[in-house]
């Protein structure tokens, strides 16, 4: 009976490890098509994953960098430990999030401006109106 209970404990531990290794979705790539909300959701999932990955800041930084691609990776690349770029070295993975935050904010504002440009002209102003939109 103890052998069976020992095997069940091993299986439960293995299942917990598999659940902890759940894949994080790819991050937005700063091409202007993703929403700011999608980036924030990715950031939350990455922070949760970092709690289980490692306690070493360098390994956490490399893990977050490995999940980036496109323009987002190019923003971070000069600051990575293995790159001899001109950027200030990163101290923690939070530095990566702090670097990407303004970039995604810019895209959020650009998307809003494009929306206003494309759909703001659809309002109907009758001739000689008092300025109200109908």
VEXNU-38571 format. One record per residue (C-alpha): residue in three letters; chain; x, y, z. Coordinates in Angstrom, 3 decimals. Example, Ala and Ser with C-alpha at 12.3 -4.5 7.8 and 13.67 -1.06 7.14 Angstrom:
# VEXNU-38571
<ropa><resn>ALA</resn><chain>A</chain><px>12.300</px><py>-4.500</py><pz>7.800</pz></ropa>
<ropa><resn>SER</resn><chain>A</chain><px>13.670</px><py>-1.060</py><pz>7.140</pz></ropa>
***
This chain:
# VEXNU-38571
<ropa><resn>UNK</resn><chain>A</chain><px>0.000</px><py>0.000</py><pz>0.000</pz></ropa>
<ropa><resn>UNK</resn><chain>A</chain><px>2.872</px><py>2.395</py><pz>0.794</pz></ropa>
<ropa><resn>UNK</resn><chain>A</chain><px>4.391</px><py>1.720</py><pz>-2.633</pz></ropa>
<ropa><resn>UNK</resn><chain>A</chain><px>1.141</px><py>2.739</py><pz>-4.326</pz></ropa>
<ropa><resn>UNK</resn><chain>A</chain><px>0.796</px><py>5.885</py><pz>-2.243</pz></ropa>
<ropa><resn>UNK</resn><chain>A</chain><px>4.444</px><py>6.756</py><pz>-2.998</pz></ropa>
<ropa><resn>UNK</resn><chain>A</chain><px>3.775</px><py>6.394</py><pz>-6.746</pz></ropa>
<ropa><resn>UNK</resn><chain>A</chain><px>0.667</px><py>8.566</py><pz>-6.457</pz></ropa>
<ropa><resn>UNK</resn><chain>A</chain><px>2.709</px><py>11.259</py><pz>-4.710</pz></ropa>
<ropa><resn>UNK</resn><chain>A</chain><px>5.313</px><py>11.112</py><pz>-7.498</pz></ropa>
<ropa><resn>UNK</resn><chain>A</chain><px>2.584</px><py>11.413</py><pz>-10.129</pz></ropa>
<ropa><resn>UNK</resn><chain>A</chain><px>1.019</px><py>14.377</py><pz>-8.321</pz></ropa>
<ropa><resn>UNK</resn><chain>A</chain><px>4.408</px><py>16.104</py><pz>-8.169</pz></ropa>
<ropa><resn>UNK</resn><chain>A</chain><px>4.943</px><py>15.455</py><pz>-11.885</pz></ropa>
<ropa><resn>UNK</resn><chain>A</chain><px>1.516</px><py>16.889</py><pz>-12.715</pz></ropa>
<ropa><resn>UNK</resn><chain>A</chain><px>2.239</px><py>19.995</py><pz>-10.630</pz></ropa>
<ropa><resn>UNK</resn><chain>A</chain><px>5.506</px><py>20.516</py><pz>-12.528</pz></ropa>
<ropa><resn>UNK</resn><chain>A</chain><px>3.736</px><py>20.173</py><pz>-15.882</pz></ropa>
<ropa><resn>UNK</resn><chain>A</chain><px>1.097</px><py>22.696</py><pz>-14.832</pz></ropa>
<ropa><resn>UNK</resn><chain>A</chain><px>3.841</px><py>25.077</py><pz>-13.637</pz></ropa>
<ropa><resn>UNK</resn><chain>A</chain><px>5.573</px><py>24.792</py><pz>-17.026</pz></ropa>
<ropa><resn>UNK</resn><chain>A</chain><px>2.457</px><py>26.037</py><pz>-18.845</pz></ropa>
<ropa><resn>UNK</resn><chain>A</chain><px>3.526</px><py>27.920</py><pz>-21.931</pz></ropa>
<ropa><resn>UNK</resn><chain>A</chain><px>3.293</px><py>31.685</py><pz>-22.007</pz></ropa>
<ropa><resn>UNK</resn><chain>A</chain><px>1.786</px><py>33.109</py><pz>-25.199</pz></ropa>
<ropa><resn>UNK</resn><chain>A</chain><px>4.013</px><py>35.043</py><pz>-27.542</pz></ropa>
<ropa><resn>UNK</resn><chain>A</chain><px>4.217</px><py>38.707</py><pz>-26.674</pz></ropa>
<ropa><resn>UNK</resn><chain>A</chain><px>2.994</px><py>41.479</py><pz>-28.922</pz></ropa>
<ropa><resn>UNK</resn><chain>A</chain><px>5.730</px><py>42.509</py><pz>-31.376</pz></ropa>
<ropa><resn>UNK</resn><chain>A</chain><px>5.148</px><py>46.282</py><pz>-31.554</pz></ropa>
<ropa><resn>UNK</resn><chain>A</chain><px>3.920</px><py>46.249</py><pz>-35.143</pz></ropa>
<ropa><resn>UNK</resn><chain>A</chain><px>0.920</px><py>48.413</py><pz>-34.312</pz></ropa>
<ropa><resn>UNK</resn><chain>A</chain><px>-1.706</px><py>45.686</py><pz>-34.639</pz></ropa>
<ropa><resn>UNK</resn><chain>A</chain><px>-1.855</px><py>44.473</py><pz>-31.044</pz></ropa>
<ropa><resn>UNK</resn><chain>A</chain><px>-3.693</px><py>46.216</py><pz>-28.268</pz></ropa>
<ropa><resn>UNK</resn><chain>A</chain><px>-2.114</px><py>47.643</py><pz>-25.140</pz></ropa>
<ropa><resn>UNK</resn><chain>A</chain><px>-4.380</px><py>45.341</py><pz>-23.128</pz></ropa>
<ropa><resn>UNK</resn><chain>A</chain><px>-2.850</px><py>42.292</py><pz>-24.828</pz></ropa>
<ropa><resn>UNK</resn><chain>A</chain><px>0.604</px><py>43.497</py><pz>-23.785</pz></ropa>
<ropa><resn>UNK</resn><chain>A</chain><px>-0.519</px><py>43.997</py><pz>-20.167</pz></ropa>
<ropa><resn>UNK</resn><chain>A</chain><px>-2.026</px><py>40.491</py><pz>-20.081</pz></ropa>
<ropa><resn>UNK</resn><chain>A</chain><px>1.236</px><py>39.048</py><pz>-21.417</pz></ropa>
<ropa><resn>UNK</resn><chain>A</chain><px>3.195</px><py>41.018</py><pz>-18.813</pz></ropa>
<ropa><resn>UNK</resn><chain>A</chain><px>1.082</px><py>39.616</py><pz>-15.966</pz></ropa>
<ropa><resn>UNK</resn><chain>A</chain><px>1.530</px><py>36.049</py><pz>-17.226</pz></ropa>
<ropa><resn>UNK</resn><chain>A</chain><px>5.292</px><py>36.582</py><pz>-17.554</pz></ropa>
<ropa><resn>UNK</resn><chain>A</chain><px>5.541</px><py>37.859</py><pz>-13.983</pz></ropa>
<ropa><resn>UNK</resn><chain>A</chain><px>3.677</px><py>34.796</py><pz>-12.746</pz></ropa>
<ropa><resn>UNK</resn><chain>A</chain><px>5.959</px><py>32.519</py><pz>-14.777</pz></ropa>
<ropa><resn>UNK</resn><chain>A</chain><px>9.110</px><py>34.238</py><pz>-13.478</pz></ropa>
<ropa><resn>UNK</resn><chain>A</chain><px>8.096</px><py>33.279</py><pz>-9.954</pz></ropa>
<ropa><resn>UNK</resn><chain>A</chain><px>8.547</px><py>29.615</py><pz>-10.932</pz></ropa>
<ropa><resn>UNK</resn><chain>A</chain><px>11.466</px><py>29.819</py><pz>-13.382</pz></ropa>
<ropa><resn>UNK</resn><chain>A</chain><px>14.490</px><py>30.846</py><pz>-11.341</pz></ropa>
<ropa><resn>UNK</resn><chain>A</chain><px>15.651</px><py>33.183</py><pz>-8.605</pz></ropa>
<ropa><resn>UNK</resn><chain>A</chain><px>18.650</px><py>34.359</py><pz>-10.637</pz></ropa>
<ropa><resn>UNK</resn><chain>A</chain><px>17.959</px><py>37.797</py><pz>-12.172</pz></ropa>
<ropa><resn>UNK</resn><chain>A</chain><px>20.207</px><py>37.033</py><pz>-15.163</pz></ropa>
<ropa><resn>UNK</resn><chain>A</chain><px>18.299</px><py>33.851</py><pz>-15.981</pz></ropa>
<ropa><resn>UNK</resn><chain>A</chain><px>14.978</px><py>35.653</py><pz>-15.561</pz></ropa>
<ropa><resn>UNK</resn><chain>A</chain><px>16.146</px><py>38.440</py><pz>-17.884</pz></ropa>
<ropa><resn>UNK</resn><chain>A</chain><px>17.224</px><py>35.904</py><pz>-20.492</pz></ropa>
<ropa><resn>UNK</resn><chain>A</chain><px>13.916</px><py>34.043</py><pz>-20.149</pz></ropa>
<ropa><resn>UNK</resn><chain>A</chain><px>11.882</px><py>37.201</py><pz>-20.795</pz></ropa>
<ropa><resn>UNK</resn><chain>A</chain><px>14.178</px><py>38.165</py><pz>-23.684</pz></ropa>
<ropa><resn>UNK</resn><chain>A</chain><px>13.763</px><py>34.710</py><pz>-25.214</pz></ropa>
<ropa><resn>UNK</resn><chain>A</chain><px>9.996</px><py>35.295</py><pz>-25.330</pz></ropa>
<ropa><resn>UNK</resn><chain>A</chain><px>10.365</px><py>38.576</py><pz>-27.246</pz></ropa>
<ropa><resn>UNK</resn><chain>A</chain><px>10.569</px><py>38.997</py><pz>-30.991</pz></ropa>
<ropa><resn>UNK</resn><chain>A</chain><px>10.485</px><py>41.675</py><pz>-33.655</pz></ropa>
<ropa><resn>UNK</resn><chain>A</chain><px>10.790</px><py>45.310</py><pz>-32.687</pz></ropa>
<ropa><resn>UNK</resn><chain>A</chain><px>10.178</px><py>44.482</py><pz>-29.021</pz></ropa>
<ropa><resn>UNK</resn><chain>A</chain><px>13.327</px><py>42.317</py><pz>-28.967</pz></ropa>
<ropa><resn>UNK</resn><chain>A</chain><px>15.327</px><py>45.004</py><pz>-30.778</pz></ropa>
<ropa><resn>UNK</resn><chain>A</chain><px>14.386</px><py>47.514</py><pz>-28.067</pz></ropa>
<ropa><resn>UNK</resn><chain>A</chain><px>15.776</px><py>45.201</py><pz>-25.371</pz></ropa>
<ropa><resn>UNK</resn><chain>A</chain><px>18.696</px><py>43.553</py><pz>-27.214</pz></ropa>
<ropa><resn>UNK</resn><chain>A</chain><px>21.397</px><py>46.220</py><pz>-26.579</pz></ropa>
<ropa><resn>UNK</resn><chain>A</chain><px>20.814</px><py>45.876</py><pz>-22.834</pz></ropa>
<ropa><resn>UNK</resn><chain>A</chain><px>21.099</px><py>42.082</py><pz>-22.573</pz></ropa>
<ropa><resn>UNK</resn><chain>A</chain><px>23.999</px><py>40.592</py><pz>-20.566</pz></ropa>
<ropa><resn>UNK</resn><chain>A</chain><px>25.566</px><py>38.801</py><pz>-23.544</pz></ropa>
<ropa><resn>UNK</resn><chain>A</chain><px>25.296</px><py>41.745</py><pz>-25.962</pz></ropa>
<ropa><resn>UNK</resn><chain>A</chain><px>28.064</px><py>44.322</py><pz>-26.033</pz></ropa>
<ropa><resn>UNK</resn><chain>A</chain><px>25.609</px><py>47.053</py><pz>-27.010</pz></ropa>
<ropa><resn>UNK</resn><chain>A</chain><px>25.772</px><py>50.624</py><pz>-25.850</pz></ropa>
<ropa><resn>UNK</resn><chain>A</chain><px>22.764</px><py>50.207</py><pz>-23.584</pz></ropa>
<ropa><resn>UNK</resn><chain>A</chain><px>22.753</px><py>50.214</py><pz>-19.803</pz></ropa>
<ropa><resn>UNK</resn><chain>A</chain><px>22.790</px><py>46.609</py><pz>-18.513</pz></ropa>
<ropa><resn>UNK</resn><chain>A</chain><px>19.533</px><py>45.288</py><pz>-17.087</pz></ropa>
<ropa><resn>UNK</resn><chain>A</chain><px>19.336</px><py>44.569</py><pz>-13.359</pz></ropa>
<ropa><resn>UNK</resn><chain>A</chain><px>16.056</px><py>42.657</py><pz>-13.317</pz></ropa>
<ropa><resn>UNK</resn><chain>A</chain><px>13.309</px><py>41.496</py><pz>-15.681</pz></ropa>
<ropa><resn>UNK</resn><chain>A</chain><px>11.229</px><py>44.433</py><pz>-14.444</pz></ropa>
<ropa><resn>UNK</resn><chain>A</chain><px>13.638</px><py>46.678</py><pz>-16.360</pz></ropa>
<ropa><resn>UNK</resn><chain>A</chain><px>12.506</px><py>44.971</py><pz>-19.581</pz></ropa>
<ropa><resn>UNK</resn><chain>A</chain><px>8.858</px><py>45.634</py><pz>-18.757</pz></ropa>
<ropa><resn>UNK</resn><chain>A</chain><px>9.703</px><py>49.260</py><pz>-17.937</pz></ropa>
<ropa><resn>UNK</resn><chain>A</chain><px>11.455</px><py>49.634</py><pz>-21.310</pz></ropa>
<ropa><resn>UNK</resn><chain>A</chain><px>8.571</px><py>48.137</py><pz>-23.285</pz></ropa>
<ropa><resn>UNK</resn><chain>A</chain><px>5.750</px><py>49.930</py><pz>-21.468</pz></ropa>
<ropa><resn>UNK</resn><chain>A</chain><px>6.250</px><py>53.348</py><pz>-23.145</pz></ropa>
<ropa><resn>UNK</resn><chain>A</chain><px>6.616</px><py>51.701</py><pz>-26.558</pz></ropa>
<ropa><resn>UNK</resn><chain>A</chain><px>3.274</px><py>49.948</py><pz>-26.236</pz></ropa>
<ropa><resn>UNK</resn><chain>A</chain><px>1.719</px><py>53.152</py><pz>-24.875</pz></ropa>
<ropa><resn>UNK</resn><chain>A</chain><px>2.896</px><py>54.967</py><pz>-28.037</pz></ropa>
<ropa><resn>UNK</resn><chain>A</chain><px>1.237</px><py>52.322</py><pz>-30.201</pz></ropa>
<ropa><resn>UNK</resn><chain>A</chain><px>-1.941</px><py>52.605</py><pz>-28.140</pz></ropa>
<ropa><resn>UNK</resn><chain>A</chain><px>-2.062</px><py>56.346</py><pz>-28.846</pz></ropa>
<ropa><resn>UNK</resn><chain>A</chain><px>-1.225</px><py>55.830</py><pz>-32.544</pz></ropa>
<ropa><resn>UNK</resn><chain>A</chain><px>-4.081</px><py>53.318</py><pz>-32.860</pz></ropa>
<ropa><resn>UNK</resn><chain>A</chain><px>-6.473</px><py>55.784</py><pz>-31.212</pz></ropa>
<ropa><resn>UNK</resn><chain>A</chain><px>-5.357</px><py>58.554</py><pz>-33.579</pz></ropa>
<ropa><resn>UNK</resn><chain>A</chain><px>-5.849</px><py>56.272</py><pz>-36.612</pz></ropa>
<ropa><resn>UNK</resn><chain>A</chain><px>-9.301</px><py>55.344</py><pz>-35.325</pz></ropa>
<ropa><resn>UNK</resn><chain>A</chain><px>-10.231</px><py>59.007</py><pz>-34.878</pz></ropa>
<ropa><resn>UNK</resn><chain>A</chain><px>-8.896</px><py>59.832</py><pz>-38.344</pz></ropa>
<ropa><resn>UNK</resn><chain>A</chain><px>-10.759</px><py>56.963</py><pz>-40.024</pz></ropa>
<ropa><resn>UNK</resn><chain>A</chain><px>-14.043</px><py>57.082</py><pz>-38.146</pz></ropa>
<ropa><resn>UNK</resn><chain>A</chain><px>-14.181</px><py>60.603</py><pz>-36.765</pz></ropa>
<ropa><resn>UNK</resn><chain>A</chain><px>-15.126</px><py>61.895</py><pz>-40.230</pz></ropa>
<ropa><resn>UNK</resn><chain>A</chain><px>-18.241</px><py>59.684</py><pz>-40.321</pz></ropa>
<ropa><resn>UNK</resn><chain>A</chain><px>-20.199</px><py>62.000</py><pz>-38.062</pz></ropa>
<ropa><resn>UNK</resn><chain>A</chain><px>-23.063</px><py>63.737</py><pz>-39.839</pz></ropa>
<ropa><resn>UNK</resn><chain>A</chain><px>-23.369</px><py>67.485</py><pz>-39.483</pz></ropa>
<ropa><resn>UNK</resn><chain>A</chain><px>-26.483</px><py>68.767</py><pz>-41.250</pz></ropa>
<ropa><resn>UNK</resn><chain>A</chain><px>-26.046</px><py>71.992</py><pz>-43.203</pz></ropa>
<ropa><resn>UNK</resn><chain>A</chain><px>-26.433</px><py>75.117</py><pz>-41.105</pz></ropa>
<ropa><resn>UNK</resn><chain>A</chain><px>-26.642</px><py>73.122</py><pz>-37.890</pz></ropa>
<ropa><resn>UNK</resn><chain>A</chain><px>-25.872</px><py>74.260</py><pz>-34.402</pz></ropa>
<ropa><resn>UNK</resn><chain>A</chain><px>-22.787</px><py>71.995</py><pz>-34.291</pz></ropa>
<ropa><resn>UNK</resn><chain>A</chain><px>-24.490</px><py>68.967</py><pz>-32.804</pz></ropa>
<ropa><resn>UNK</resn><chain>A</chain><px>-23.767</px><py>65.555</py><pz>-34.298</pz></ropa>
<ropa><resn>UNK</resn><chain>A</chain><px>-26.827</px><py>63.667</py><pz>-35.557</pz></ropa>
***
